[in-house]
Amino acid sequence: LTTGTGSGKSLAYIIPIVNHILKTGSGQGVKAIIIYPMNALANSQFGELEKFLKNGFGSGPYPATFERYTGQQDQETRDRILKNPPDILLTNYVMLELMLTRPFEKKIIESARNLEFLVLDELHTYLGRQGADVTLLLRRVRELLGGKQLICVGTSATIASSGTWQQQRARVAELATRLFGGQVADNCIVGETLKRCSPPLSESNPSDISALKKAIQQGDKRALNTFDEFIADPISRWLEGAVGIIPEEESGRLIRSMPASLTGASGIASKLSRLTGLPIPDCERVIISSFLKG
């Protein structure tokens, strides 16, 4: 999964994991191990799971059990987890390495045999020597714990940003294949699907250009008090196409625009000025007001 920050990557793997547990029953050993590069991420995900799987269920029973097992848990918590392994285990790669080798943690490893899901969050962080360590760890986990239907999932907001979408998918698939030690096909790489909020504005349509000019001349007097008014505004429509999302040349698929400056010869204020024939300062002011109103 290679989509932007806050786009729902965690839910994209948590929902299938919980769905599997609901179908097969809770309390049958560890069915999913989720590996985070930092304990802070594990703690954040733990809070999200509490929101969905504990809050509202009172004292239980809960639809699925989950635990953090990192260096931050006290001995009492660890003993409780070892005694009753959860359905979902949140950890980091260092702790998982230790669990595979320390005899007193054998029970939790034994409970994870026939593992169904192995998730590597923020996989772009595993580079160089650390990446090699994690790669070998994943191979040992798959060999020791992996069931016949083990599903490996990797998530990242940024892996490949240049080239066409198909080229990016090919590079990400190659990385995932190396990391997980199993063939990952291009069509297994899931990216983001974008859509416009506002109606498209054509820079070759005289009526659209006329509407742009009128909006610039009106400035702050434009009616932008509701969302519907905002997305119908010509400046908003133009900005979404200029600095928001654009169609990829090869496929027509909507992608995020490259960052652009507000000012300068190649800035968006100059571009709007050339398009409408109105002064750059007026264009700059109306763009700033639109961003602030947004």
C-alpha positions in Angstrom: 0.0 0.0 0.0 1.7 3.2 -1.1 -0.7 6.1 -0.4 -0.4 9.5 1.3 -0.2 10.1 5.0 -3.6 9.9 6.7 -5.2 8.1 3.8 -6.3 5.0 5.7 -3.4 2.5 5.1 -3.7 1.1 8.6 -7.4 0.4 8.2 -6.7 -1.2 4.9 -4.9 -4.1 6.7 -6.6 -3.9 10.1 -10.1 -4.4 8.7 -9.2 -7.7 6.8 -7.3 -8.9 9.9 -10.2 -8.3 12.3 -12.7 -9.7 9.7 -10.6 -12.9 9.6 -10.7 -13.2 13.4 -14.4 -12.6 13.5 -14.9 -15.4 11.0 -12.6 -17.9 12.5 -12.9 -17.0 16.2 -10.8 -15.1 18.7 -8.4 -16.7 21.2 -6.8 -19.2 18.7 -3.3 -17.8 18.9 -1.6 -14.9 17.3 -3.0 -14.5 13.8 -1.3 -11.2 12.9 2.0 -9.6 13.7 2.4 -6.0 12.8 5.9 -4.6 12.8 6.5 -0.9 13.3 9.8 1.0 13.0 9.1 3.1 16.1 7.3 2.4 19.3 5.4 5.6 18.9 3.7 4.2 15.8 2.8 1.0 17.7 1.4 3.1 20.5 -0.7 5.2 18.1 -2.1 2.1 16.4 -2.8 0.6 19.8 -5.0 3.6 20.6 -6.8 3.2 17.3 -7.5 -0.4 17.9 -8.9 0.5 21.4 -11.2 2.9 19.7 -12.7 0.3 17.4 -12.4 -3.0 19.3 -12.8 -2.0 23.0 -14.6 1.3 23.4 -18.3 0.5 23.5 -17.9 -3.1 24.5 -17.8 -2.4 28.2 -15.9 -5.1 30.1 -16.0 -7.5 27.1 -15.9 -9.9 25.5 -14.1 -8.0 22.8 -14.4 -9.1 19.1 -10.6 -9.4 18.8 -7.7 -9.1 21.2 -4.5 -7.1 20.7 -1.4 -6.2 22.6 1.8 -4.1 22.3 4.9 -6.1 23.0 7.9 -3.7 22.9 10.6 -2.6 25.2 8.2 -0.2 26.9 5.9 -2.7 28.6 6.6 -3.6 32.3 7.2 -7.2 33.4 3.6 -7.6 34.7 2.2 -6.7 31.3 4.6 -9.0 29.5 3.8 -11.9 31.8 0.1 -11.3 31.1 0.7 -11.3 27.3 2.8 -14.5 27.5 0.1 -16.2 29.5 -2.7 -15.2 27.1 -1.3 -14.3 23.6 -3.5 -11.9 21.7 -5.0 -12.3 18.2 -3.0 -9.3 17.0 0.5 -8.5 18.2 2.0 -5.0 17.7 5.8 -4.9 18.0 9.0 -3.7 16.4 11.6 -5.7 14.5 14.2 -5.7 17.4 11.7 -7.1 19.8 10.5 -9.7 17.3 14.1 -10.8 16.8 14.4 -11.2 20.6 11.2 -13.2 20.8 12.5 -15.7 18.3 15.6 -16.3 20.4 14.7 -15.9 24.1 13.4 -19.2 25.7 11.1 -17.5 28.1 9.1 -16.0 25.2 8.7 -19.4 23.5 5.0 -19.5 24.3 4.1 -16.4 22.3 6.1 -17.7 19.4 4.4 -21.1 19.6 1.0 -19.4 19.6 1.9 -17.6 16.4 2.5 -20.8 14.4 0.3 -20.8 11.2 0.4 -17.0 11.2 -2.1 -15.5 8.8 -0.9 -11.9 8.4 2.6 -10.4 8.6 2.6 -6.6 8.2 5.5 -4.2 7.8 4.5 -0.6 8.5 6.5 2.3 6.9 8.6 -0.2 4.9 10.5 2.7 3.2 12.4 3.1 6.5 14.2 -0.2 6.1 17.2 0.6 4.0 20.9 -0.5 3.9 22.1 -2.6 6.8 18.8 -2.2 8.7 16.9 -3.3 5.7 19.1 -6.4 5.3 18.5 -7.2 9.0 14.7 -6.9 8.6 14.8 -8.9 5.4 16.5 -11.8 7.1 14.2 -11.6 10.1 11.1 -11.7 7.8 12.4 -14.8 6.1 12.9 -16.6 9.5 9.4 -15.5 10.6 7.9 -16.9 7.4 9.8 -20.2 7.7 9.0 -20.7 11.4 5.5 -19.3 11.7 4.0 -18.8 8.3 0.8 -20.7 7.5 -0.1 -21.9 4.0 -2.1 -18.7 3.4 0.2 -16.2 5.0 -0.4 -12.7 3.6 2.4 -10.2 3.7 1.5 -6.6 3.7 3.8 -3.5 3.4 2.7 0.1 3.8 4.4 3.3 3.0 3.5 6.9 2.2 6.6 7.4 0.0 8.6 4.8 -1.9 8.8 5.7 -5.6 7.8 9.2 -6.7 9.3 9.5 -10.2 8.3 7.9 -13.4 4.9 6.7 -14.5 2.5 4.9 -12.1 3.3 1.6 -13.8 7.1 2.2 -13.4 6.6 3.1 -9.7 4.6 -0.1 -9.2 7.4 -2.2 -10.7 10.0 -0.6 -8.4 7.9 -1.0 -5.3 7.1 -4.7 -6.3 10.8 -5.3 -6.6 11.5 -3.8 -3.2 8.7 -5.8 -1.6 9.9 -9.0 -3.2 13.4 -8.5 -1.7 12.0 -7.6 1.7 9.4 -10.4 2.2 11.4 -13.1 0.3 8.4 -14.0 -1.9 7.3 -12.8 -5.3 5.2 -9.7 -5.2 3.6 -8.9 -8.6 3.2 -5.4 -9.9 -0.6 -5.7 -9.7 -0.3 -6.3 -6.0 0.9 -2.7 -5.4 -2.1 -0.6 -4.4 -1.8 3.2 -4.8 -4.1 6.1 -4.1 -7.1 7.0 -6.3 -7.7 10.7 -6.5 -10.7 12.7 -7.6 -11.4 16.4 -8.0 -13.6 18.3 -5.5 -14.3 21.1 -8.0 -15.5 21.1 -11.6 -12.5 21.2 -14.1 -11.6 24.6 -15.6 -10.3 24.7 -19.1 -7.5 27.2 -19.8 -8.5 27.1 -23.5 -12.1 28.0 -22.9 -12.8 31.7 -23.3 -15.8 31.7 -20.9 -13.7 30.0 -18.2 -10.9 32.6 -18.6 -13.5 35.3 -18.4 -14.8 33.8 -15.2 -11.3 33.8 -13.8 -10.7 37.4 -14.7 -14.0 38.4 -13.0 -13.1 36.5 -9.8 -9.7 38.1 -9.6 -11.2 41.6 -10.0 -13.8 40.8 -7.3 -11.1 39.6 -4.9 -12.4 39.2 -1.4 -15.9 40.2 -2.4 -16.5 36.7 -3.9 -19.1 34.6 -2.1 -17.1 31.8 -0.5 -19.1 31.1 2.7 -20.0 27.5 2.0 -18.2 24.5 0.6 -20.4 24.4 -2.5 -19.6 28.1 -3.1 -15.9 27.5 -2.6 -15.6 24.6 -5.1 -17.7 26.5 -7.7 -15.4 29.5 -7.5 -13.3 29.9 -10.7 -10.1 30.5 -8.6 -10.7 27.3 -6.6 -11.3 25.3 -9.8 -8.2 26.7 -11.4 -6.0 26.1 -8.3 -7.1 22.5 -8.0 -5.9 21.8 -11.5 -2.7 24.0 -11.1 -1.4 22.9 -7.7 -3.7 20.1 -6.6 -4.1 17.1 -9.0 -3.3 16.7 -12.6 -3.8 13.8 -15.1 -0.8 11.6 -15.8 0.2 12.0 -19.4 0.6 8.3 -20.2 -2.6 7.0 -18.5 -4.8 9.9 -17.7 -4.8 8.8 -14.1 -5.1 11.7 -11.6 -1.9 12.2 -9.7 -0.7 14.9 -7.2 0.8 17.9 -8.8 4.5 18.7 -8.1 4.9 21.5 -5.5 5.0 25.0 -6.9 6.0 28.3 -5.4 3.5 31.2 -5.1 5.8 33.9 -6.4 8.6 34.2 -8.9 8.8 33.9 -12.6 7.6 30.3 -12.5 5.2 30.8 -9.6 1.5 30.2 -9.8 0.7 33.9 -9.4 2.7 34.6 -12.6 1.0 31.7 -14.4 -2.4 33.1 -13.5 -1.3 36.6 -14.6 -0.2 35.3 -18.0 -3.4 33.4 -18.4 -5.7 36.3 -17.6 -3.6 39.3 -18.5 -4.2 40.8 -15.0 -1.4 42.2 -12.7 0.7 39.7 -10.8 0.0 41.3 -7.4 -3.8 41.0 -7.9 -3.4 37.3 -8.8 -1.2 36.7 -5.8 -3.7 38.3 -3.4 -6.6 36.3 -4.8 -4.6 33.0 -4.6 -3.6 33.7 -1.0 -7.2 34.6 0.0 -8.4 31.4 -1.6 -5.9 29.2 0.3 -6.8 30.9 3.6 -10.5 30.5 2.9 -10.0 26.9 2.1 
